[in-house]
Amino acid sequence: MTDPVANPDRSDVTVLGAAERASLIADGGSSYNIVHQIGREIVSGGFQPDMRLPDEPSMLKRYSVSRTALREAYSKLAAKGMIQARPKVGTTVRPSAFWNMLDPEVLAWHLQTKPSLEIARDLFALRRMVEPAVAATAAEKRSEAELRRIAEAYKDMQATALVETELVEADLRFHLEILFATQNHFIGAFSALIHAAMLSTFKLSWRGAENAVIKDERLKQHGEVLAAIRKQDATLARQQMEKLLDDSIKDVDEALSKQG
């Protein structure tokens, strides 16, 4: 996927809102560049929590952008919970507890600036809290149509096991279909938030499971989750998902050890 920040060409303009399109055209993409620059600096600790950002003239000179681009960037970062503008105080960095960690860009900045294992473990901790309960609920609530979509995603995983990109996409669909099968509007909406988190961990876990025997075992474990949901056995679905996630984090460790 083309990164509009790294490549602010006009092909990306069509997916933006009218105001954003006008801003991008006027500023040549600078508002998007500066969002990522400041965001990464905040995440990496260049701008500490509760620290007041330099005044506007200093920031304009620092990043070589227009006042419009800077204010647009501040607006986006404030929406992500990362900064706060207060009268007579200025713009300050908020503590990380207020950041929208499931925002795809905030997550990307963490992946770019923090140790990969640290981020992966945090993401798996989130998935470990959520997905076993989701699998149990899906087993109880799923319809035949929802079961069929989970099964189709699993079939695609088996068919694309040797092609990483397609395997990751099928794996993501498998887990998201389980979320949707809970028939809970709030859990279903949560899928949009954890999409980026899940995708980043899938890539690492499958790279760690490159060994054919391990990969076959992980595929089998996905099939066991599916079987439990098909049988509408909530307890077994929870247990199988827990085992899958616990073993997958070991695969992430393996992938990262090879990188190091």
PyRosetta script that sets phi, psi and omega in degrees:
from pyrosetta import init, pose_from_sequence

init()
pose = pose_from_sequence("MTDPVANPDRSDVTVLGAAERASLIADGGSSYNIVHQIGREIVSGGFQPDMRLPDEPSMLKRYSVSRTALREAYSKLAAKGMIQARPKVGTTVRPSAFWNMLDPEVLAWHLQTKPSLEIARDLFALRRMVEPAVAATAAEKRSEAELRRIAEAYKDMQATALVETELVEADLRFHLEILFATQNHFIGAFSALIHAAMLSTFKLSWRGAENAVIKDERLKQHGEVLAAIRKQDATLARQQMEKLLDDSIKDVDEALSKQG")
pose.set_psi(1, 135.2)
pose.set_omega(1, 179.3)
pose.set_phi(2, -71.3)
pose.set_psi(2, 133.2)
pose.set_omega(2, 178.2)
pose.set_phi(3, -89.4)
pose.set_psi(3, 113.3)
pose.set_omega(3, -178.6)
pose.set_phi(4, -64.2)
pose.set_psi(4, -17.3)
pose.set_omega(4, 178.5)
pose.set_phi(5, -77.6)
pose.set_psi(5, -45.4)
pose.set_omega(5, -179.5)
pose.set_phi(6, -76.0)
pose.set_psi(6, -30.0)
pose.set_omega(6, -177.1)
pose.set_phi(7, -130.5)
pose.set_psi(7, 77.7)
pose.set_omega(7, -175.3)
pose.set_phi(8, -77.2)
pose.set_psi(8, 56.9)
pose.set_omega(8, 178.2)
pose.set_phi(9, -84.3)
pose.set_psi(9, 171.4)
pose.set_omega(9, -171.8)
pose.set_phi(10, -77.1)
pose.set_psi(10, -9.4)
pose.set_omega(10, 178.8)
pose.set_phi(11, -66.6)
pose.set_psi(11, -24.0)
pose.set_omega(11, -179.5)
pose.set_phi(12, -81.3)
pose.set_psi(12, -15.0)
pose.set_omega(12, -174.1)
pose.set_phi(13, -64.5)
pose.set_psi(13, -31.7)
pose.set_omega(13, -174.0)
pose.set_phi(14, -64.6)
pose.set_psi(14, -22.3)
pose.set_omega(14, -177.8)
pose.set_phi(15, -92.3)
pose.set_psi(15, 1.9)
pose.set_omega(15, -176.5)
pose.set_phi(16, -99.8)
pose.set_psi(16, 161.8)
pose.set_omega(16, 175.1)
pose.set_phi(17, -71.0)
pose.set_psi(17, 167.6)
pose.set_omega(17, -175.6)
pose.set_phi(18, -59.6)
pose.set_psi(18, -45.7)
pose.set_omega(18, -178.8)
pose.set_phi(19, -64.2)
pose.set_psi(19, -39.8)
pose.set_omega(19, -179.5)
pose.set_phi(20, -68.7)
pose.set_psi(20, -37.9)
pose.set_omega(20, 178.4)
pose.set_phi(21, -61.2)
pose.set_psi(21, -45.2)
pose.set_omega(21, -179.2)
pose.set_phi(22, -63.1)
pose.set_psi(22, -40.9)
pose.set_omega(22, -179.4)
pose.set_phi(23, -65.0)
pose.set_psi(23, -43.0)
pose.set_omega(23, -178.6)
pose.set_phi(24, -64.0)
pose.set_psi(24, -43.9)
pose.set_omega(24, 179.9)
pose.set_phi(25, -63.7)
pose.set_psi(25, -42.2)
pose.set_omega(25, -177.3)
pose.set_phi(26, -69.6)
pose.set_psi(26, -37.5)
pose.set_omega(26, -172.6)
pose.set_phi(27, -103.2)
pose.set_psi(27, -0.6)
pose.set_omega(27, 179.0)
pose.set_phi(28, 65.5)
pose.set_psi(28, 27.5)
pose.set_omega(28, 177.8)
pose.set_phi(29, 87.4)
pose.set_psi(29, 2.2)
pose.set_omega(29, -175.3)
pose.set_phi(30, -63.7)
pose.set_psi(30, -32.7)
pose.set_omega(30, -179.9)
pose.set_phi(31, -64.8)
pose.set_psi(31, -32.6)
pose.set_omega(31, 179.0)
pose.set_phi(32, -76.2)
pose.set_psi(32, -39.7)
pose.set_omega(32, 177.2)
pose.set_phi(33, -60.1)
pose.set_psi(33, -45.0)
pose.set_omega(33, -175.1)
pose.set_phi(34, -71.1)
pose.set_psi(34, -32.7)
pose.set_omega(34, 174.3)
pose.set_phi(35, -56.0)
pose.set_psi(35, -47.2)
pose.set_omega(35, -178.1)
pose.set_phi(36, -70.7)
pose.set_psi(36, -37.0)
pose.set_omega(36, 179.1)
pose.set_phi(37, -64.4)
pose.set_psi(37, -49.6)
pose.set_omega(37, -179.4)
pose.set_phi(38, -68.0)
pose.set_psi(38, -41.7)
pose.set_omega(38, 179.3)
pose.set_phi(39, -57.3)
pose.set_psi(39, -45.6)
pose.set_omega(39, 178.9)
pose.set_phi(40, -65.2)
pose.set_psi(40, -38.1)
pose.set_omega(40, 179.0)
pose.set_phi(41, -64.8)
pose.set_psi(41, -38.2)
pose.set_omega(41, 178.7)
pose.set_phi(42, -66.2)
pose.set_psi(42, -47.3)
pose.set_omega(42, -178.1)
pose.set_phi(43, -64.1)
pose.set_psi(43, -38.9)
pose.set_omega(43, -177.8)
pose.set_phi(44, -77.1)
pose.set_psi(44, -9.6)
pose.set_omega(44, 179.1)
pose.set_phi(45, 97.3)
pose.set_psi(45, 4.0)
pose.set_omega(45, 177.1)
pose.set_phi(46, -63.3)
pose.set_psi(46, -35.2)
pose.set_omega(46, 171.5)
pose.set_phi(47, -115.9)
pose.set_psi(47, 113.2)
pose.set_omega(47, -173.4)
pose.set_phi(48, -81.1)
pose.set_psi(48, 155.4)
pose.set_omega(48, 174.9)
pose.set_phi(49, -54.7)
pose.set_psi(49, 139.5)
pose.set_omega(49, -179.9)
pose.set_phi(50, 71.3)
pose.set_psi(50, 1.7)
pose.set_omega(50, 177.3)
pose.set_phi(51, -79.3)
pose.set_psi(51, 137.9)
pose.set_omega(51, 175.5)
pose.set_phi(52, -82.6)
pose.set_psi(52, 130.4)
pose.set_omega(52, 178.0)
pose.set_phi(53, -67.7)
pose.set_psi(53, 152.4)
pose.set_omega(53, 177.2)
pose.set_phi(54, -55.3)
pose.set_psi(54, 158.2)
pose.set_omega(54, -178.2)
pose.set_phi(55, -64.3)
pose.set_psi(55, 167.4)
pose.set_omega(55, -173.2)
pose.set_phi(56, -58.5)
pose.set_psi(56, -48.2)
pose.set_omega(56, 179.3)
pose.set_phi(57, -56.4)
pose.set_psi(57, -39.5)
pose.set_omega(57, -179.9)
pose.set_phi(58, -65.9)
pose.set_psi(58, -40.6)
pose.set_omega(58, -179.8)
pose.set_phi(59, -69.3)
pose.set_psi(59, -37.8)
pose.set_omega(59, 178.1)
pose.set_phi(60, -62.7)
pose.set_psi(60, -41.3)
pose.set_omega(60, 178.9)
pose.set_phi(61, -71.1)
pose.set_psi(61, -39.8)
pose.set_omega(61, -177.3)
pose.set_phi(62, -61.1)
pose.set_psi(62, -42.2)
pose.set_omega(62, -174.2)
pose.set_phi(63, -106.2)
pose.set_psi(63, -2.3)
pose.set_omega(63, 178.3)
pose.set_phi(64, 53.5)
pose.set_psi(64, 53.2)
pose.set_omega(64, 179.7)
pose.set_phi(65, -128.8)
pose.set_psi(65, 170.7)
pose.set_omega(65, 177.7)
pose.set_phi(66, -81.6)
pose.set_psi(66, 163.2)
pose.set_omega(66, 176.6)
pose.set_phi(67, -61.2)
pose.set_psi(67, -38.0)
pose.set_omega(67, 178.3)
pose.set_phi(68, -61.3)
pose.set_psi(68, -44.4)
pose.set_omega(68, -179.1)
pose.set_phi(69, -64.7)
pose.set_psi(69, -41.5)
pose.set_omega(69, -179.3)
pose.set_phi(70, -64.1)
pose.set_psi(70, -45.1)
pose.set_omega(70, -178.4)
pose.set_phi(71, -66.8)
pose.set_psi(71, -35.6)
pose.set_omega(71, 175.6)
pose.set_phi(72, -63.2)
pose.set_psi(72, -41.8)
pose.set_omega(72, 179.2)
pose.set_phi(73, -64.0)
pose.set_psi(73, -43.9)
pose.set_omega(73, 178.5)
pose.set_phi(74, -60.2)
pose.set_psi(74, -40.6)
pose.set_omega(74, 179.9)
pose.set_phi(75, -61.6)
pose.set_psi(75, -42.6)
pose.set_omega(75, -179.5)
pose.set_phi(76, -68.5)
pose.set_psi(76, -41.2)
pose.set_omega(76, 179.7)
pose.set_phi(77, -68.3)
pose.set_psi(77, -35.0)
pose.set_omega(77, 176.6)
pose.set_phi(78, -65.6)
pose.set_psi(78, -39.0)
pose.set_omega(78, 178.8)
pose.set_phi(79, -65.0)
pose.set_psi(79, -26.4)
pose.set_omega(79, 178.1)
pose.set_phi(80, -86.0)
pose.set_psi(80, 0.2)
pose.set_omega(80, 178.2)
pose.set_phi(81, 80.2)
pose.set_psi(81, 14.0)
pose.set_omega(81, -172.7)
pose.set_phi(82, -93.1)
pose.set_psi(82, -27.3)
pose.set_omega(82, 179.0)
pose.set_phi(83, -135.4)
pose.set_psi(83, 163.9)
pose.set_omega(83, -179.6)
pose.set_phi(84, -145.7)
pose.set_psi(84, 130.1)
pose.set_omega(84, 177.6)
pose.set_phi(85, -99.2)
pose.set_psi(85, 129.0)
pose.set_omega(85, 179.9)
pose.set_phi(86, -130.4)
pose.set_psi(86, 138.4)
pose.set_omega(86, 179.7)
pose.set_phi(87, -56.4)
pose.set_psi(87, 136.9)
pose.set_omega(87, 176.8)
pose.set_phi(88, 66.8)
pose.set_psi(88, -0.7)
pose.set_omega(88, 179.2)
pose.set_phi(89, -112.5)
pose.set_psi(89, -42.1)
pose.set_omega(89, -177.1)
pose.set_phi(90, 106.1)
pose.set_psi(90, -165.0)
pose.set_omega(90, -178.5)
pose.set_phi(91, -99.9)
pose.set_psi(91, 122.3)
pose.set_omega(91, -177.4)
pose.set_phi(92, -120.0)
pose.set_psi(92, 156.9)
pose.set_omega(92, 176.3)
pose.set_phi(93, -81.6)
pose.set_psi(93, 131.4)
pose.set_omega(93, 178.9)
pose.set_phi(94, -85.8)
pose.set_psi(94, 153.4)
pose.set_omega(94, 175.4)
pose.set_phi(95, -58.2)
pose.set_psi(95, 150.4)
pose.set_omega(95, -174.8)
pose.set_phi(96, -60.8)
pose.set_psi(96, -21.1)
pose.set_omega(96, 178.7)
pose.set_phi(97, -61.5)
pose.set_psi(97, -22.4)
pose.set_omega(97, -178.9)
pose.set_phi(98, -93.3)
pose.set_psi(98, -7.9)
pose.set_omega(98, -177.0)
pose.set_phi(99, -73.3)
pose.set_psi(99, 145.7)
pose.set_omega(99, 175.2)
pose.set_phi(100, -82.4)
pose.set_psi(100, 88.1)
pose.set_omega(100, -173.6)
pose.set_phi(101, -67.1)
pose.set_psi(101, -18.4)
pose.set_omega(101, -179.8)
pose.set_phi(102, -93.4)
pose.set_psi(102, 1.2)
pose.set_omega(102, 172.4)
pose.set_phi(103, -66.9)
pose.set_psi(103, 130.3)
pose.set_omega(103, -176.8)
pose.set_phi(104, -54.9)
pose.set_psi(104, -37.6)
pose.set_omega(104, -179.4)
pose.set_phi(105, -73.0)
pose.set_psi(105, -41.0)
pose.set_omega(105, 177.8)
pose.set_phi(106, -62.4)
pose.set_psi(106, -42.7)
pose.set_omega(106, 177.1)
pose.set_phi(107, -61.7)
pose.set_psi(107, -43.9)
pose.set_omega(107, -179.9)
pose.set_phi(108, -61.1)
pose.set_psi(108, -40.2)
pose.set_omega(108, 179.4)
pose.set_phi(109, -64.1)
pose.set_psi(109, -36.7)
pose.set_omega(109, 176.7)
pose.set_phi(110, -66.3)
pose.set_psi(110, -42.8)
pose.set_omega(110, -179.8)
pose.set_phi(111, -64.2)
pose.set_psi(111, -29.8)
pose.set_omega(111, -178.7)
pose.set_phi(112, -81.4)
pose.set_psi(112, -26.2)
pose.set_omega(112, -170.9)
pose.set_phi(113, -118.3)
pose.set_psi(113, -14.6)
pose.set_omega(113, -178.0)
pose.set_phi(114, -108.0)
pose.set_psi(114, 158.3)
pose.set_omega(114, 175.8)
pose.set_phi(115, -57.1)
pose.set_psi(115, 133.1)
pose.set_omega(115, -174.8)
pose.set_phi(116, -59.2)
pose.set_psi(116, -40.5)
pose.set_omega(116, -177.9)
pose.set_phi(117, -65.2)
pose.set_psi(117, -38.7)
pose.set_omega(117, 179.0)
pose.set_phi(118, -59.8)
pose.set_psi(118, -46.1)
pose.set_omega(118, -179.9)
pose.set_phi(119, -67.6)
pose.set_psi(119, -44.5)
pose.set_omega(119, -179.2)
pose.set_phi(120, -60.2)
pose.set_psi(120, -42.4)
pose.set_omega(120, -179.9)
pose.set_phi(121, -64.4)
pose.set_psi(121, -40.5)
pose.set_omega(121, 178.5)
pose.set_phi(122, -64.5)
pose.set_psi(122, -41.4)
pose.set_omega(122, 179.9)
pose.set_phi(123, -66.8)
pose.set_psi(123, -40.1)
pose.set_omega(123, 178.1)
pose.set_phi(124, -68.1)
pose.set_psi(124, -32.7)
pose.set_omega(124, 176.3)
pose.set_phi(125, -62.0)
pose.set_psi(125, -40.8)
pose.set_omega(125, 176.7)
pose.set_phi(126, -63.4)
pose.set_psi(126, -49.0)
pose.set_omega(126, -179.7)
pose.set_phi(127, -61.9)
pose.set_psi(127, -37.0)
pose.set_omega(127, -178.7)
pose.set_phi(128, -64.8)
pose.set_psi(128, -32.5)
pose.set_omega(128, 178.3)
pose.set_phi(129, -74.8)
pose.set_psi(129, -33.4)
pose.set_omega(129, -170.7)
pose.set_phi(130, -95.4)
pose.set_psi(130, -51.0)
pose.set_omega(130, -165.9)
pose.set_phi(131, -69.6)
pose.set_psi(131, -35.8)
pose.set_omega(131, 176.6)
pose.set_phi(132, -60.7)
pose.set_psi(132, -42.2)
pose.set_omega(132, 177.8)
pose.set_phi(133, -65.8)
pose.set_psi(133, -36.8)
pose.set_omega(133, 177.8)
pose.set_phi(134, -64.2)
pose.set_psi(134, -43.8)
pose.set_omega(134, 179.3)
pose.set_phi(135, -61.4)
pose.set_psi(135, -40.2)
pose.set_omega(135, 178.5)
pose.set_phi(136, -63.6)
pose.set_psi(136, -44.0)
pose.set_omega(136, 179.5)
pose.set_phi(137, -66.2)
pose.set_psi(137, -40.0)
pose.set_omega(137, 178.1)
pose.set_phi(138, -61.4)
pose.set_psi(138, -38.5)
pose.set_omega(138, 178.9)
pose.set_phi(139, -61.1)
pose.set_psi(139, -36.2)
pose.set_omega(139, -178.8)
pose.set_phi(140, -79.6)
pose.set_psi(140, -35.5)
pose.set_omega(140, -168.2)
pose.set_phi(141, -103.6)
pose.set_psi(141, -19.5)
pose.set_omega(141, -167.4)
pose.set_phi(142, -58.4)
pose.set_psi(142, 146.7)
pose.set_omega(142, 173.6)
pose.set_phi(143, -94.0)
pose.set_psi(143, 171.4)
pose.set_omega(143, 177.9)
pose.set_phi(144, -64.9)
pose.set_psi(144, -37.2)
pose.set_omega(144, 179.1)
pose.set_phi(145, -65.4)
pose.set_psi(145, -40.2)
pose.set_omega(145, 179.3)
pose.set_phi(146, -68.4)
pose.set_psi(146, -40.1)
pose.set_omega(146, 176.4)
pose.set_phi(147, -60.6)
pose.set_psi(147, -41.5)
pose.set_omega(147, -179.3)
pose.set_phi(148, -62.7)
pose.set_psi(148, -38.6)
pose.set_omega(148, -179.8)
pose.set_phi(149, -69.1)
pose.set_psi(149, -37.1)
pose.set_omega(149, 175.7)
pose.set_phi(150, -63.6)
pose.set_psi(150, -44.3)
pose.set_omega(150, -179.5)
pose.set_phi(151, -64.2)
pose.set_psi(151, -38.0)
pose.set_omega(151, 178.9)
pose.set_phi(152, -65.8)
pose.set_psi(152, -39.3)
pose.set_omega(152, 178.0)
pose.set_phi(153, -64.4)
pose.set_psi(153, -40.4)
pose.set_omega(153, 178.8)
pose.set_phi(154, -65.3)
pose.set_psi(154, -40.6)
pose.set_omega(154, 177.5)
pose.set_phi(155, -60.7)
pose.set_psi(155, -40.3)
pose.set_omega(155, 178.2)
pose.set_phi(156, -66.4)
pose.set_psi(156, -35.5)
pose.set_omega(156, 175.9)
pose.set_phi(157, -60.2)
pose.set_psi(157, -44.3)
pose.set_omega(157, 179.6)
pose.set_phi(158, -64.2)
pose.set_psi(158, -39.5)
pose.set_omega(158, -175.9)
pose.set_phi(159, -73.3)
pose.set_psi(159, -25.1)
pose.set_omega(159, -175.1)
pose.set_phi(160, -112.6)
pose.set_psi(160, 21.5)
pose.set_omega(160, -173.8)
pose.set_phi(161, -57.9)
pose.set_psi(161, -24.3)
pose.set_omega(161, -177.2)
pose.set_phi(162, -96.5)
pose.set_psi(162, 0.1)
pose.set_omega(162, -179.6)
pose.set_phi(163, -120.0)
pose.set_psi(163, 103.9)
pose.set_omega(163, -169.5)
pose.set_phi(164, -54.5)
pose.set_psi(164, -49.2)
pose.set_omega(164, -175.9)
pose.set_phi(165, -59.7)
pose.set_psi(165, -46.2)
pose.set_omega(165, -178.8)
pose.set_phi(166, -70.8)
pose.set_psi(166, -35.1)
pose.set_omega(166, 177.3)
pose.set_phi(167, -63.9)
pose.set_psi(167, -45.5)
pose.set_omega(167, 179.7)
pose.set_phi(168, -61.5)
pose.set_psi(168, -42.8)
pose.set_omega(168, 179.8)
pose.set_phi(169, -63.6)
pose.set_psi(169, -41.9)
pose.set_omega(169, 178.9)
pose.set_phi(170, -67.4)
pose.set_psi(170, -38.6)
pose.set_omega(170, 178.5)
pose.set_phi(171, -63.4)
pose.set_psi(171, -44.2)
pose.set_omega(171, 177.5)
pose.set_phi(172, -59.3)
pose.set_psi(172, -45.0)
pose.set_omega(172, -179.5)
pose.set_phi(173, -62.9)
pose.set_psi(173, -38.4)
pose.set_omega(173, 178.2)
pose.set_phi(174, -56.8)
pose.set_psi(174, -49.9)
pose.set_omega(174, -177.0)
pose.set_phi(175, -71.4)
pose.set_psi(175, -36.9)
pose.set_omega(175, 178.8)
pose.set_phi(176, -67.9)
pose.set_psi(176, -38.0)
pose.set_omega(176, 178.6)
pose.set_phi(177, -64.2)
pose.set_psi(177, -32.3)
pose.set_omega(177, 175.5)
pose.set_phi(178, -66.7)
pose.set_psi(178, -40.4)
pose.set_omega(178, 175.5)
pose.set_phi(179, -59.1)
pose.set_psi(179, -46.9)
pose.set_omega(179, -179.0)
pose.set_phi(180, -64.2)
pose.set_psi(180, -31.3)
pose.set_omega(180, -176.8)
pose.set_phi(181, -70.7)
pose.set_psi(181, -8.7)
pose.set_omega(181, 175.2)
pose.set_phi(182, -70.1)
pose.set_psi(182, -18.2)
pose.set_omega(182, -177.8)
pose.set_phi(183, 57.8)
pose.set_psi(183, 28.5)
pose.set_omega(183, 177.4)
pose.set_phi(184, -110.8)
pose.set_psi(184, 117.8)
pose.set_omega(184, -174.7)
pose.set_phi(185, -60.4)
pose.set_psi(185, -34.6)
pose.set_omega(185, -178.6)
pose.set_phi(186, -72.3)
pose.set_psi(186, -41.7)
pose.set_omega(186, 177.6)
pose.set_phi(187, -66.9)
pose.set_psi(187, -39.2)
pose.set_omega(187, 178.1)
pose.set_phi(188, -61.3)
pose.set_psi(188, -42.1)
pose.set_omega(188, 178.4)
pose.set_phi(189, -66.4)
pose.set_psi(189, -30.2)
pose.set_omega(189, 179.7)
pose.set_phi(190, -62.6)
pose.set_psi(190, -25.6)
pose.set_omega(190, -179.0)
pose.set_phi(191, -59.3)
pose.set_psi(191, -35.5)
pose.set_omega(191, 179.8)
pose.set_phi(192, -65.6)
pose.set_psi(192, -31.9)
pose.set_omega(192, -178.8)
pose.set_phi(193, -75.5)
pose.set_psi(193, -39.5)
pose.set_omega(193, -174.6)
pose.set_phi(194, -92.6)
pose.set_psi(194, 1.9)
pose.set_omega(194, -178.3)
pose.set_phi(195, -52.3)
pose.set_psi(195, -53.7)
pose.set_omega(195, -177.5)
pose.set_phi(196, -65.2)
pose.set_psi(196, -38.1)
pose.set_omega(196, 179.6)
pose.set_phi(197, -63.2)
pose.set_psi(197, -43.8)
pose.set_omega(197, -179.3)
pose.set_phi(198, -66.8)
pose.set_psi(198, -43.0)
pose.set_omega(198, -176.9)
pose.set_phi(199, -61.3)
pose.set_psi(199, -42.9)
pose.set_omega(199, -177.9)
pose.set_phi(200, -66.7)
pose.set_psi(200, -36.6)
pose.set_omega(200, 179.7)
pose.set_phi(201, -75.6)
pose.set_psi(201, -32.8)
pose.set_omega(201, 178.1)
pose.set_phi(202, -61.3)
pose.set_psi(202, -43.5)
pose.set_omega(202, -178.7)
pose.set_phi(203, -59.0)
pose.set_psi(203, -45.5)
pose.set_omega(203, -179.3)
pose.set_phi(204, -67.9)
pose.set_psi(204, -42.8)
pose.set_omega(204, -175.4)
pose.set_phi(205, -66.5)
pose.set_psi(205, -38.9)
pose.set_omega(205, 179.3)
pose.set_phi(206, -71.8)
pose.set_psi(206, -30.5)
pose.set_omega(206, 175.8)
pose.set_phi(207, -67.7)
pose.set_psi(207, -32.4)
pose.set_omega(207, 177.1)
pose.set_phi(208, -76.3)
pose.set_psi(208, -15.7)
pose.set_omega(208, -179.2)
pose.set_phi(209, -105.6)
pose.set_psi(209, 32.0)
pose.set_omega(209, -177.7)
pose.set_phi(210, -64.4)
pose.set_psi(210, -31.3)
pose.set_omega(210, 176.0)
pose.set_phi(211, -55.2)
pose.set_psi(211, 129.8)
pose.set_omega(211, -173.6)
pose.set_phi(212, -57.9)
pose.set_psi(212, -38.9)
pose.set_omega(212, -178.8)
pose.set_phi(213, -65.9)
pose.set_psi(213, -43.9)
pose.set_omega(213, -179.6)
pose.set_phi(214, -66.8)
pose.set_psi(214, -42.7)
pose.set_omega(214, 179.9)
pose.set_phi(215, -61.0)
pose.set_psi(215, -43.2)
pose.set_omega(215, 177.9)
pose.set_phi(216, -61.4)
pose.set_psi(216, -37.3)
pose.set_omega(216, 179.7)
pose.set_phi(217, -67.4)
pose.set_psi(217, -41.1)
pose.set_omega(217, 179.4)
pose.set_phi(218, -66.4)
pose.set_psi(218, -39.5)
pose.set_omega(218, 176.6)
pose.set_phi(219, -62.8)
pose.set_psi(219, -41.7)
pose.set_omega(219, 177.9)
pose.set_phi(220, -60.9)
pose.set_psi(220, -40.5)
pose.set_omega(220, 179.8)
pose.set_phi(221, -63.8)
pose.set_psi(221, -39.6)
pose.set_omega(221, 174.8)
pose.set_phi(222, -60.9)
pose.set_psi(222, -40.7)
pose.set_omega(222, 178.1)
pose.set_phi(223, -63.4)
pose.set_psi(223, -33.5)
pose.set_omega(223, 179.0)
pose.set_phi(224, -70.8)
pose.set_psi(224, -34.8)
pose.set_omega(224, 173.5)
pose.set_phi(225, -62.8)
pose.set_psi(225, -46.2)
pose.set_omega(225, 178.7)
pose.set_phi(226, -59.5)
pose.set_psi(226, -43.9)
pose.set_omega(226, -178.7)
pose.set_phi(227, -62.0)
pose.set_psi(227, -40.2)
pose.set_omega(227, 179.7)
pose.set_phi(228, -66.0)
pose.set_psi(228, -39.9)
pose.set_omega(228, 177.6)
pose.set_phi(229, -67.1)
pose.set_psi(229, -38.7)
pose.set_omega(229, 178.7)
pose.set_phi(230, -62.1)
pose.set_psi(230, -39.7)
pose.set_omega(230, -179.6)
pose.set_phi(231, -78.5)
pose.set_psi(231, -6.2)
pose.set_omega(231, -177.0)
pose.set_phi(232, 58.9)
pose.set_psi(232, 38.1)
pose.set_omega(232, 177.4)
pose.set_phi(233, -98.7)
pose.set_psi(233, 95.7)
pose.set_omega(233, -174.2)
pose.set_phi(234, -63.3)
pose.set_psi(234, -42.0)
pose.set_omega(234, -178.8)
pose.set_phi(235, -63.7)
pose.set_psi(235, -44.6)
pose.set_omega(235, 179.7)
pose.set_phi(236, -67.5)
pose.set_psi(236, -38.4)
pose.set_omega(236, 178.6)
pose.set_phi(237, -61.4)
pose.set_psi(237, -42.4)
pose.set_omega(237, 177.5)
pose.set_phi(238, -61.8)
pose.set_psi(238, -47.3)
pose.set_omega(238, -177.6)
pose.set_phi(239, -63.6)
pose.set_psi(239, -42.4)
pose.set_omega(239, -178.5)
pose.set_phi(240, -67.6)
pose.set_psi(240, -37.0)
pose.set_omega(240, 177.9)
pose.set_phi(241, -68.3)
pose.set_psi(241, -40.3)
pose.set_omega(241, 177.6)
pose.set_phi(242, -59.4)
pose.set_psi(242, -44.9)
pose.set_omega(242, -179.8)
pose.set_phi(243, -64.5)
pose.set_psi(243, -42.6)
pose.set_omega(243, 179.1)
pose.set_phi(244, -59.4)
pose.set_psi(244, -45.9)
pose.set_omega(244, -178.6)
pose.set_phi(245, -68.7)
pose.set_psi(245, -39.6)
pose.set_omega(245, 179.2)
pose.set_phi(246, -63.3)
pose.set_psi(246, -39.5)
pose.set_omega(246, 179.1)
pose.set_phi(247, -74.9)
pose.set_psi(247, -32.3)
pose.set_omega(247, -178.9)
pose.set_phi(248, -67.2)
pose.set_psi(248, -34.6)
pose.set_omega(248, 178.4)
pose.set_phi(249, -67.4)
pose.set_psi(249, -28.4)
pose.set_omega(249, 174.6)
pose.set_phi(250, -66.6)
pose.set_psi(250, -36.1)
pose.set_omega(250, 177.1)
pose.set_phi(251, -66.1)
pose.set_psi(251, -36.0)
pose.set_omega(251, 176.1)
pose.set_phi(252, -62.9)
pose.set_psi(252, -44.2)
pose.set_omega(252, 176.9)
pose.set_phi(253, -55.7)
pose.set_psi(253, -43.2)
pose.set_omega(253, -178.4)
pose.set_phi(254, -65.0)
pose.set_psi(254, -44.1)
pose.set_omega(254, -179.6)
pose.set_phi(255, -61.2)
pose.set_psi(255, -43.0)
pose.set_omega(255, -177.2)
pose.set_phi(256, -72.8)
pose.set_psi(256, -30.8)
pose.set_omega(256, 177.5)
pose.set_phi(257, -66.7)
pose.set_psi(257, -32.3)
pose.set_omega(257, 178.2)
pose.set_phi(258, -71.5)
pose.set_psi(258, -34.6)
pose.set_omega(258, 178.1)
pose.set_phi(259, -66.9)
pose.set_psi(259, -38.4)
pose.set_omega(259, -176.7)
pose.set_phi(260, -75.8)
pose.dump_pdb("model.pdb")
